[in-house]
Amino acid sequence: MCRGSVEFEAIGLEHGLAFTQTFAAELRALAPFEKDGLVEIGQDAIEVTARGWYFVRNIAMVFDRHFQADRTRSQFSRAI
C-alpha cells in the first residue's frame, strides 16, 4: 500500500513463488479496479494510479486473506 506498486518478480524471488500463478484469483479480482482506472496491471507489476490512491485500501484488501475469508465480519471498517 505504501509504495503503490507490486513488482511480480521481486515478490516471487523473496517468497519463492510464481506471482501470477499464486495470485491468479487476486489478479482477476483487480479487473474492476483496472476498468475504473484505479490500477494498471502490466506483465510484471501492478501500479496504483493517482485516482486509485483514494481507494488504495480497498485495492489492497483483494490480497488480504483474512478479510476475504470472512467478509461478513463487521470488525473491519467500511469504505464509502
C-alpha positions as CSV (number, residue, x, y, z in Angstrom):
1,M,0.0,0.0,0.0
2,C,2.8,2.5,0.9
3,R,4.6,2.1,-2.4
4,G,1.6,1.9,-4.7
5,S,3.0,-0.9,-6.7
6,V,3.7,-4.6,-6.6
7,E,6.5,-6.0,-8.7
8,F,5.9,-9.6,-9.5
9,E,9.5,-10.7,-9.8
10,A,10.6,-9.1,-6.6
11,I,7.7,-10.8,-4.6
12,G,8.4,-14.1,-6.4
13,L,12.1,-14.1,-5.6
14,E,11.6,-13.0,-2.0
15,H,9.0,-15.7,-1.3
16,G,9.9,-18.4,-3.8
17,L,6.8,-18.4,-5.8
18,A,5.4,-17.6,-9.2
19,F,3.4,-14.4,-8.5
20,T,0.9,-14.6,-11.4
21,Q,0.1,-18.2,-10.7
22,T,-0.1,-17.9,-7.0
23,F,-2.2,-14.8,-7.1
24,A,-4.3,-15.5,-10.2
25,A,-7.6,-15.1,-8.4
26,E,-6.5,-11.8,-6.9
27,L,-5.4,-10.5,-10.3
28,R,-8.8,-11.4,-11.7
29,A,-10.4,-9.6,-8.7
30,L,-8.5,-6.5,-9.6
31,A,-10.1,-6.3,-13.0
32,P,-12.9,-3.9,-11.9
33,F,-10.4,-1.6,-10.3
34,E,-8.4,-1.6,-13.6
35,K,-11.6,-1.0,-15.6
36,D,-12.3,2.1,-13.3
37,G,-8.8,3.4,-13.9
38,L,-7.7,2.8,-10.3
39,V,-4.9,0.4,-11.0
40,E,-2.8,-0.6,-14.0
41,I,-1.9,-4.2,-14.3
42,G,1.1,-4.9,-16.5
43,Q,3.1,-8.0,-17.4
44,D,5.4,-7.5,-14.5
45,A,3.7,-5.2,-12.0
46,I,0.6,-3.7,-10.5
47,E,0.6,0.1,-10.2
48,V,-2.0,2.2,-8.3
49,T,-3.0,5.2,-10.4
50,A,-3.3,8.8,-9.0
51,R,-7.0,8.3,-8.9
52,G,-6.6,4.9,-7.3
53,W,-4.8,6.4,-4.2
54,Y,-8.1,7.4,-2.9
55,F,-9.1,3.7,-2.9
56,V,-5.7,2.1,-2.1
57,R,-7.1,0.4,1.0
58,N,-9.9,-1.3,-1.0
59,I,-7.4,-2.3,-3.7
60,A,-5.1,-3.9,-1.1
61,M,-8.0,-5.8,0.5
62,V,-8.0,-8.0,-2.6
63,F,-4.8,-9.6,-1.2
64,D,-6.0,-9.8,2.4
65,R,-6.7,-13.4,3.0
66,H,-8.2,-12.8,6.4
67,F,-10.7,-10.3,5.0
68,Q,-11.5,-12.4,2.0
69,A,-12.1,-15.5,4.2
70,D,-14.8,-13.8,6.3
71,R,-16.3,-10.8,4.6
72,T,-19.4,-10.9,6.9
73,R,-17.5,-9.8,10.0
74,S,-18.1,-6.3,11.0
75,Q,-14.8,-5.6,12.7
76,F,-13.4,-4.2,9.5
77,S,-14.1,-0.5,8.7
78,R,-16.2,0.1,5.7
79,A,-15.2,2.3,2.8
80,I,-17.6,4.8,1.1
